[in-house]
Amino acid sequence: MPITPVNFRASQATVKTNSNNEIKKTQDPSKEAFKKLGISEPPPLVFGLGSAAIWTGVGMLMDKGMSKLFKYKYDPKLSFRMNAIVGLVVGTIDYFRARKN
């Protein structure tokens, strides 16, 4: 009975080359979505600020929920400071990622 080997490699996207052996970049899905909607792509700063705001808001909501669940005192100033730091770090990363693309 033949046994086939198992391959655990992640599937990789194939990159097509043209006749000059130049590698074509794959299209970013967010850019395609903007084209379909007929909207121009926003600047990288919008991506960074949006990401920072979302991370800060979600972090504060989670902190408020955890304080209710585990019965500890919720300090909104401390929660805002800590989550704003996390939001700024993630927003900065997203800004540079959007600027690179």
DSSP file with accessible surface (Angstrom, degrees, kcal/mol):
  #  RESIDUE AA STRUCTURE BP1 BP2  ACC     N-H-->O    O-->H-N    N-H-->O    O-->H-N    TCO  KAPPA ALPHA  PHI   PSI    X-CA   Y-CA   Z-CA
    1    1 A M              0   0  213      0, 0.0     2,-0.2     0, 0.0     0, 0.0   0.000 360.0 360.0 360.0 119.9    0.0    0.0    0.0
    2    2 A P        -     0   0  127      0, 0.0     2,-0.5     0, 0.0     0, 0.0  -0.473 360.0-150.5 -74.0 141.8    1.6    3.3   -1.1
    3    3 A I        -     0   0  151     -2,-0.2     0, 0.0     0, 0.0     0, 0.0  -0.948   6.9-145.5-113.5 128.8    1.9    6.1    1.5
    4    4 A T        -     0   0  115     -2,-0.5     2,-0.1     1,-0.1     0, 0.0  -0.715  23.4-113.1 -93.6 139.8    1.8    9.7    0.3
    5    5 A P        -     0   0  125      0, 0.0     2,-0.5     0, 0.0    -1,-0.1  -0.400  25.8-125.0 -70.0 150.3    3.9   12.3    2.2
    6    6 A V        -     0   0  108     -2,-0.1     2,-0.5     2,-0.0     0, 0.0  -0.824  18.9-156.7 -97.7 132.4    2.1   15.0    4.1
    7    7 A N        -     0   0  117     -2,-0.5     0, 0.0     1,-0.1     0, 0.0  -0.938  12.4-177.5-113.4 119.9    3.1   18.5    3.3
    8    8 A F        +     0   0  183     -2,-0.5     2,-0.1     2,-0.0    -1,-0.1   0.155  37.4 130.1-102.7  19.2    2.4   21.2    6.0
    9    9 A R        -     0   0  207      1,-0.1     2,-0.1     3,-0.0    -2,-0.1  -0.472  62.7-111.3 -74.4 144.0    3.6   24.2    4.1
   10   10 A A        -     0   0   83     -2,-0.1     2,-0.2     1,-0.1    -1,-0.1  -0.444  38.3-101.0 -71.2 146.1    1.3   27.2    4.0
   11   11 A S        -     0   0  123     -2,-0.1     2,-0.4     1,-0.0    -1,-0.1  -0.491  41.2-152.7 -69.7 135.7   -0.3   28.0    0.6
   12   12 A Q        -     0   0  169     -2,-0.2     2,-0.2    -3,-0.1    -1,-0.0  -0.865  17.3-111.6-113.7 144.3    1.6   30.8   -1.0
   13   13 A A        -     0   0   84     -2,-0.4     2,-0.3     1,-0.1    13,-0.0  -0.541  35.5-122.3 -71.3 136.0    0.2   33.3   -3.5
   14   14 A T        -     0   0  118     -2,-0.2     2,-0.6     1,-0.0    -1,-0.1  -0.600  18.5-146.0 -81.5 139.8    1.7   32.8   -6.9
   15   15 A V        -     0   0   77     -2,-0.3     2,-0.3    11,-0.0    10,-0.1  -0.931  12.3-143.2-108.8 123.4    3.5   35.8   -8.4
   16   16 A K        -     0   0  158     -2,-0.6     8,-1.8     8,-0.2     2,-0.3  -0.603  11.2-156.5 -86.6 145.2    3.2   36.1  -12.2
   17   17 A T  B     -A   23   0A  79     -2,-0.3     6,-0.2     6,-0.2     2,-0.1  -0.892   8.4-136.3-117.3 151.7    6.1   37.4  -14.2
   18   18 A N    >   -     0   0   54      4,-1.3     3,-1.9    -2,-0.3     4,-0.0  -0.271  45.4 -78.0 -92.7-169.2    6.0   39.0  -17.6
   19   19 A S  T 3  S+     0   0  111      1,-0.3    -1,-0.0     2,-0.1    -2,-0.0   0.758 130.1  56.0 -66.2 -22.4    8.3   38.3  -20.6
   20   20 A N  T 3  S-     0   0  112      2,-0.1    -1,-0.3     1,-0.0     3,-0.1   0.280 114.5-114.8 -91.4  10.8   11.1   40.4  -19.1
   21   21 A N    <   +     0   0  131     -3,-1.9     2,-0.4     1,-0.2    -2,-0.1   0.798  64.5 151.3  59.3  30.8   11.1   38.4  -15.9
   22   22 A E        -     0   0  114     -4,-0.0    -4,-1.3     1,-0.0     2,-0.4  -0.800  47.3-122.6 -90.2 134.9    9.9   41.3  -13.8
   23   23 A I  B     -A   17   0A 130     -2,-0.4     2,-0.4    -6,-0.2    -6,-0.2  -0.623  20.9-142.9 -81.1 129.7    7.8   40.4  -10.8
   24   24 A K        -     0   0  121     -8,-1.8     2,-0.2    -2,-0.4    -8,-0.2  -0.738  16.0-125.1 -90.8 137.2    4.4   42.0  -10.7
   25   25 A K        -     0   0  202     -2,-0.4     2,-0.2   -10,-0.1     3,-0.0  -0.572  26.3-114.0 -78.0 143.5    3.0   43.0   -7.4
   26   26 A T        -     0   0  102     -2,-0.2     2,-0.2     1,-0.1    -1,-0.1  -0.517  37.5-102.9 -75.2 146.0   -0.3   41.6   -6.3
   27   27 A Q        -     0   0   88     -2,-0.2    -1,-0.1     1,-0.1     3,-0.0  -0.462  32.6-116.6 -73.0 135.4   -3.1   44.2   -6.1
   28   28 A D     >  -     0   0   54     -2,-0.2     4,-1.7     1,-0.1     3,-0.4  -0.550  17.3-137.2 -70.0 131.3   -4.0   45.3   -2.5
   29   29 A P  H  > S+     0   0   93      0, 0.0     4,-2.0     0, 0.0    -1,-0.1   0.844 102.3  56.3 -63.3 -31.2   -7.7   44.3   -1.8
   30   30 A S  H  > S+     0   0   46      2,-0.2     4,-2.0     1,-0.2     5,-0.2   0.885 105.3  51.5 -68.4 -34.9   -8.4   47.6   -0.1
   31   31 A K  H  > S+     0   0   55     -3,-0.4     4,-2.0     1,-0.2    -1,-0.2   0.898 109.1  50.8 -66.7 -37.9   -7.4   49.5   -3.3
   32   32 A E  H  X S+     0   0   85     -4,-1.7     4,-2.3     1,-0.2    -2,-0.2   0.893 108.2  52.7 -65.2 -37.9   -9.7   47.3   -5.3
   33   33 A A  H  X S+     0   0   48     -4,-2.0     4,-1.9     1,-0.2    -2,-0.2   0.906 108.5  49.6 -65.3 -40.4  -12.6   48.0   -2.9
   34   34 A F  H  X>S+     0   0   43     -4,-2.0     5,-2.4     1,-0.2     4,-0.8   0.895 110.7  50.5 -64.5 -38.6  -12.0   51.8   -3.3
   35   35 A K  H ><5S+     0   0  151     -4,-2.0     3,-0.6     1,-0.2    -2,-0.2   0.906 109.0  51.1 -65.6 -41.0  -12.0   51.5   -7.1
   36   36 A K  H 3<5S+     0   0  178     -4,-2.3    -1,-0.2     1,-0.2    -2,-0.2   0.870 112.5  46.2 -64.2 -37.0  -15.2   49.5   -7.1
   37   37 A L  H 3<5S-     0   0  128     -4,-1.9    -1,-0.2    -5,-0.2    -2,-0.2   0.587 111.1-122.3 -80.6 -10.8  -16.9   52.1   -4.9
   38   38 A G  T <<5 +     0   0   69     -4,-0.8     2,-0.4    -3,-0.6    -3,-0.2   0.786  66.8 135.2  75.1  27.4  -15.6   54.9   -7.1
   39   39 A I      < -     0   0   91     -5,-2.4    -1,-0.3    -6,-0.2     2,-0.1  -0.876  57.6-119.5-109.7 140.7  -13.8   56.6   -4.1
   40   40 A S        -     0   0  104     -2,-0.4    -5,-0.0     1,-0.1    -9,-0.0  -0.490  41.7 -96.9 -74.6 149.1  -10.3   57.9   -4.2
   41   41 A E        -     0   0   83     -2,-0.1    -1,-0.1     1,-0.1   -10,-0.0  -0.459  40.4-122.4 -69.2 129.8   -7.9   56.3   -1.7
   42   42 A P        -     0   0   35      0, 0.0    -1,-0.1     0, 0.0     5,-0.1  -0.310  34.4 -92.9 -68.8 159.2   -7.6   58.3    1.5
   43   43 A P    >>  -     0   0   78      0, 0.0     3,-1.1     0, 0.0     4,-1.1  -0.243  36.7-106.1 -68.0 161.0   -4.1   59.4    2.6
   44   44 A P  H 3> S+     0   0   39      0, 0.0     4,-2.2     0, 0.0     5,-0.2   0.801 116.5  67.1 -59.3 -28.5   -2.1   57.2    5.0
   45   45 A L  H 3> S+     0   0  103      1,-0.2     4,-2.8     2,-0.2     5,-0.3   0.881  96.6  54.5 -61.8 -35.2   -2.8   59.7    7.8
   46   46 A V  H <> S+     0   0   78     -3,-1.1     4,-2.4     1,-0.2     5,-0.2   0.915 107.8  49.3 -65.2 -41.1   -6.4   58.7    7.8
   47   47 A F  H  X S+     0   0   68     -4,-1.1     4,-2.2     2,-0.2    -2,-0.2   0.923 113.3  46.9 -63.1 -43.5   -5.6   55.0    8.1
   48   48 A G  H  X S+     0   0    6     -4,-2.2     4,-2.3     2,-0.2    -2,-0.2   0.934 114.9  44.2 -65.3 -46.9   -3.3   55.8   11.1
   49   49 A L  H  X S+     0   0  112     -4,-2.8     4,-2.4     2,-0.2     5,-0.2   0.898 114.0  50.6 -67.1 -38.7   -5.7   58.1   12.9
   50   50 A G  H  X S+     0   0   31     -4,-2.4     4,-2.5    -5,-0.3     5,-0.2   0.925 111.4  47.7 -64.2 -43.5   -8.6   55.7   12.3
   51   51 A S  H  X S+     0   0   16     -4,-2.2     4,-2.6    -5,-0.2     5,-0.2   0.914 111.8  50.4 -64.2 -41.5   -6.7   52.8   13.6
   52   52 A A  H  X S+     0   0   12     -4,-2.3     4,-2.2     1,-0.2    -2,-0.2   0.923 111.8  47.8 -63.2 -42.7   -5.6   54.7   16.7
   53   53 A A  H  X S+     0   0   64     -4,-2.4     4,-2.6     2,-0.2     5,-0.2   0.916 112.7  48.3 -65.8 -42.2   -9.1   55.8   17.5
   54   54 A I  H  X S+     0   0  112     -4,-2.5     4,-2.8     2,-0.2     5,-0.3   0.938 112.7  47.4 -65.1 -46.5  -10.6   52.3   17.1
   55   55 A W  H  X S+     0   0  132     -4,-2.6     4,-2.1    -5,-0.2    -1,-0.2   0.900 113.7  48.4 -63.1 -38.8   -7.9   50.7   19.3
   56   56 A T  H  X S+     0   0   21     -4,-2.2     4,-2.2    -5,-0.2    -2,-0.2   0.949 114.6  45.0 -66.3 -47.0   -8.4   53.4   22.0
   57   57 A G  H  X S+     0   0   33     -4,-2.6     4,-2.3     2,-0.2    -2,-0.2   0.929 114.7  46.4 -63.4 -46.3  -12.1   53.1   22.0
   58   58 A V  H  X S+     0   0   75     -4,-2.8     4,-2.5    -5,-0.2    -1,-0.2   0.910 112.0  52.3 -65.4 -39.2  -12.2   49.3   22.0
   59   59 A G  H  X S+     0   0   14     -4,-2.1     4,-2.3    -5,-0.3    -1,-0.2   0.910 110.1  48.0 -63.3 -40.9   -9.6   49.1   24.7
   60   60 A M  H  X S+     0   0   45     -4,-2.2     4,-2.4     2,-0.2    -1,-0.2   0.908 111.6  50.0 -67.3 -40.2  -11.6   51.5   26.9
   61   61 A L  H  X S+     0   0  131     -4,-2.3     4,-2.5     2,-0.2    -2,-0.2   0.906 111.4  48.9 -63.6 -40.5  -14.8   49.5   26.4
   62   62 A M  H  X S+     0   0  115     -4,-2.5     4,-2.7     2,-0.2    -2,-0.2   0.903 110.6  50.7 -66.0 -39.0  -13.0   46.3   27.2
   63   63 A D  H  X S+     0   0   44     -4,-2.3     4,-2.0     2,-0.2    -2,-0.2   0.919 111.3  48.2 -64.3 -41.8  -11.6   47.8   30.4
   64   64 A K  H  X S+     0   0   85     -4,-2.4     4,-1.6     2,-0.2    -2,-0.2   0.927 113.1  48.3 -64.2 -43.2  -15.0   49.0   31.4
   65   65 A G  H  X S+     0   0   40     -4,-2.5     4,-2.3     1,-0.2    -2,-0.2   0.904 110.7  50.3 -64.9 -40.8  -16.5   45.6   30.8
   66   66 A M  H  X S+     0   0   80     -4,-2.7     4,-3.0     1,-0.2    -1,-0.2   0.867 106.5  55.8 -66.9 -33.6  -13.7   43.8   32.7
   67   67 A S  H  X>S+     0   0    8     -4,-2.0     5,-1.3     1,-0.2     4,-0.6   0.880 110.7  45.0 -67.4 -34.5  -14.3   46.2   35.7
   68   68 A K  H  <5S+     0   0  133     -4,-1.6    -2,-0.2     3,-0.2    -1,-0.2   0.897 116.4  46.4 -70.8 -40.1  -17.9   45.2   35.8
   69   69 A L  H  <5S+     0   0  121     -4,-2.3    -2,-0.2     1,-0.2    -3,-0.2   0.916 123.4  31.2 -71.0 -43.0  -17.1   41.5   35.4
   70   70 A F  H  <5S-     0   0  138     -4,-3.0    -1,-0.2    -5,-0.2    -2,-0.2   0.295 105.0-122.6-103.3   7.8  -14.3   41.3   37.9
   71   71 A K  T  <5 +     0   0  176     -4,-0.6     2,-0.3     1,-0.2    -3,-0.2   0.915  59.6 138.6  56.7  54.0  -15.6   44.0   40.3
   72   72 A Y      < -     0   0  104     -5,-1.3     2,-0.3    -6,-0.2    -1,-0.2  -0.888  61.4 -87.1-122.4 162.8  -12.7   46.4   40.4
   73   73 A K        -     0   0  186     -2,-0.3     2,-0.6     1,-0.1    -5,-0.0  -0.497  38.1-142.0 -72.8 128.3  -12.7   50.2   40.4
   74   74 A Y        -     0   0   49     -2,-0.3    -1,-0.1   -10,-0.1   -10,-0.1  -0.796  12.4-166.8 -92.4 119.9  -12.7   51.6   36.9
   75   75 A D     >  -     0   0   72     -2,-0.6     4,-2.5     1,-0.1     5,-0.2  -0.908   3.0-165.9-107.2 104.9  -10.6   54.7   36.5
   76   76 A P  H  > S+     0   0   67      0, 0.0     4,-2.5     0, 0.0     5,-0.2   0.850  85.8  54.1 -63.6 -31.8  -11.5   56.3   33.1
   77   77 A K  H  > S+     0   0  143      2,-0.2     4,-2.3     1,-0.2     5,-0.1   0.938 112.2  43.0 -67.4 -45.7   -8.4   58.6   33.1
   78   78 A L  H  > S+     0   0   90      2,-0.2     4,-2.6     1,-0.2     5,-0.3   0.914 114.1  51.5 -65.3 -41.7   -6.0   55.8   33.6
   79   79 A S  H  X S+     0   0    2     -4,-2.5     4,-2.5     1,-0.2     5,-0.3   0.915 110.6  48.5 -61.6 -42.9   -7.8   53.6   31.1
   80   80 A F  H  X S+     0   0  114     -4,-2.5     4,-2.4    -5,-0.2    -1,-0.2   0.923 111.9  49.3 -64.0 -43.3   -7.7   56.4   28.5
   81   81 A R  H  X S+     0   0  150     -4,-2.3     4,-1.8     2,-0.2    -2,-0.2   0.942 114.4  43.8 -61.6 -48.0   -4.0   57.0   29.0
   82   82 A M  H  X S+     0   0  113     -4,-2.6     4,-1.9     1,-0.2    -2,-0.2   0.927 117.8  43.9 -65.3 -44.4   -3.1   53.3   28.7
   83   83 A N  H  X S+     0   0   29     -4,-2.5     4,-2.6    -5,-0.3    -1,-0.2   0.802 109.2  57.3 -74.3 -26.6   -5.3   52.7   25.7
   84   84 A A  H  X S+     0   0   20     -4,-2.4     4,-2.7    -5,-0.3    -1,-0.2   0.888 105.8  51.2 -68.0 -37.0   -4.2   55.9   24.0
   85   85 A I  H  X S+     0   0  105     -4,-1.8     4,-2.2     2,-0.2    -2,-0.2   0.950 112.6  45.1 -63.4 -46.5   -0.6   54.7   24.2
   86   86 A V  H  X S+     0   0   65     -4,-1.9     4,-2.5     1,-0.2     5,-0.3   0.928 113.7  51.0 -62.3 -43.5   -1.6   51.4   22.6
   87   87 A G  H  X S+     0   0    0     -4,-2.6     4,-2.8     1,-0.2    -1,-0.2   0.894 109.3  49.9 -61.8 -40.8   -3.7   53.2   20.0
   88   88 A L  H  X S+     0   0  113     -4,-2.7     4,-2.3     2,-0.2    -1,-0.2   0.900 110.9  49.4 -66.9 -38.3   -0.8   55.6   19.1
   89   89 A V  H  X S+     0   0   81     -4,-2.2     4,-2.2     2,-0.2    -2,-0.2   0.959 116.0  41.6 -65.0 -48.5    1.6   52.7   18.6
   90   90 A V  H  X S+     0   0   30     -4,-2.5     4,-2.6     1,-0.2    -2,-0.2   0.899 114.4  52.7 -67.7 -37.8   -0.8   50.7   16.4
   91   91 A G  H  X S+     0   0    5     -4,-2.8     4,-2.3    -5,-0.3    -1,-0.2   0.893 108.7  50.2 -63.8 -38.2   -1.8   53.8   14.5
   92   92 A T  H  X S+     0   0   71     -4,-2.3     4,-2.3     2,-0.2     5,-0.2   0.922 110.6  49.4 -65.8 -42.2    1.8   54.7   13.8
   93   93 A I  H  X S+     0   0   84     -4,-2.2     4,-2.2     1,-0.2    -2,-0.2   0.933 112.6  47.3 -61.7 -45.2    2.5   51.2   12.5
   94   94 A D  H  X S+     0   0   44     -4,-2.6     4,-2.5     2,-0.2    -1,-0.2   0.863 109.0  55.3 -65.8 -35.4   -0.6   51.4   10.3
   95   95 A Y  H  X S+     0   0   69     -4,-2.3     4,-2.4     2,-0.2    -2,-0.2   0.953 111.2  43.0 -60.8 -49.0    0.4   54.8    9.0
   96   96 A F  H  X S+     0   0   99     -4,-2.3     4,-1.9     1,-0.2    -2,-0.2   0.863 113.7  52.1 -68.5 -33.2    3.8   53.6    7.9
   97   97 A R  H  X S+     0   0  144     -4,-2.2     4,-1.5    -5,-0.2    -1,-0.2   0.915 112.4  45.2 -66.2 -42.3    2.3   50.4    6.4
   98   98 A A  H  < S+     0   0   20     -4,-2.5    -2,-0.2     1,-0.2    -1,-0.2   0.862 112.1  52.4 -69.3 -35.1   -0.2   52.5    4.4
   99   99 A R  H  < S+     0   0  147     -4,-2.4    -1,-0.2    -5,-0.2    -2,-0.2   0.861 106.9  53.2 -68.0 -34.5    2.5   54.9    3.3
  100  100 A K  H  <        0   0  170     -4,-1.9    -1,-0.2     1,-0.2    -2,-0.2   0.878 360.0 360.0 -68.0 -36.8    4.7   52.0    2.1
  101  101 A N     <        0   0   97     -4,-1.5    -1,-0.2    -5,-0.1    -2,-0.2   0.715 360.0 360.0 -82.1 360.0    1.9   50.7    0.0
